[in-house]
C-alpha cells in the first residue's frame, strides 16, 4: 500500500515559490559582490570586464529586491514574486547554461536580471 501524499496547499506552494525566488536573488547578489572585487580593473588603462560592469549595474537593484523581501508587507512580497518570477527563471537558465561563470561550490550565481 502506497501512502497518500497530500498536495501542498496554494499557500504552501506560494511560500515555496517565494523562498526560491529569494534564494536565487541572494545567490546572484553574492555573485555580484564577488565579481565587483574579482574583476575590478587593476589600473586605469585596464578594460572593464563584463562581469565587473554587470556587478556595478545590478548590485544595488538586486539588494533593493532582497530588502523588499525582508521588509515588505505580505502583499508587497506577493507582487514581487509575481514580477520577478520570469527573471528568476532567466537567472537559473543562465546558471545552468554557463556553470563555469560562477562558483558551484558556494551559493553564488549570476545574472540575467532585467528591471
N, C-alpha and C positions, 0 to 999 in steps of 0.2 A: 504494500500500500504506500502510495506516494503522499507525503504530507502536502496539504494545500497551502500554497504560498499566497498570502494576500497581496493584492496590488497596492502600491503606495497611493495614498490619498492625493488629490490635487495639491493640497498644501505641502505635503511631503515632497512631491515632485518639484514644486516651485523652490522649496528650500534647498534641494539638491542642485537645482539649476543656479540659484543664487550663490551658493558656496563654490560651485565650479567656476562661475564667472569671476568671482573674487580671487580664487586661487590662480587662474590663468593671468589675470591682471597683475597680481603680486609677483608672479614669476617674471612677467615681462618687465615690470618696474625694476626688479633686482638686476635683470639683464642690462637694462638701460644704464643703471648706475655703474655696472661693471664696464660697459662699453665706453662710458664717458671718461673713465680713468685709463682703461687699457688702450684705447685708440686715440687719445689726446695727442695732438701734434707736439713733437719734442722741440721744434724750432719754428719760428715764424714762416720759414720758407717751405715747411712740410705741407703737402697736400692734405686736405681734410678727408679722413676715412669716412665712407658712407655710414658706418655704424656709429661713429662719433657724432656725425650730423644728425642721425636719427635720434640718438640719445638727447641731444640738445633740443630737438624739436618736440619730442614726445614725452619726456620725463615729467614735466610739470603737469601736463594734461592727464597723464596716467595717474599721477599722485592725487590729482583732484578727484578722479573717478573712485580711487580707493578710499579717499576721505569720505566721499558721498556714501559709500557702502557702510562705513563705520558710524557716521554721524547722521545719516539721512533717516527720515521717517520711513515706516514700512511702505508707504505709498511711493515715496521717492526711490526707494530701493527697487520696488517692482518696476517702476518706469525705467530705471537704469538698466535692469536686467533685460527688459524688452528692447531697449535702444541698443545695447551693446552685444546682444546675442550673436548677431552676424559677424561683428568684429572679433569676438572671442573665437568663433569658428575659423575665421581667417588666420588668426594667430596660431591656432592649433594646426591648421593645414600647413602653414609656413614652417612650424616646428617639425612636422612630420616629413616635409619635403626637403628640408635643409638641416638635418640634425647636427651637421658639423659646425653650424654657425652659433651654436650655444652649448653650454656645458650640461650634458646629460647627468653628470654626477651630482650636480647641485640642483636647485629648483629654479634655474634661470632659463628663461625662454626669450623668444624675440618677437619681432614686430609685425606690423600689418595693420595697426590700429588706425582707422580713419575717423576723423571727427565728424 
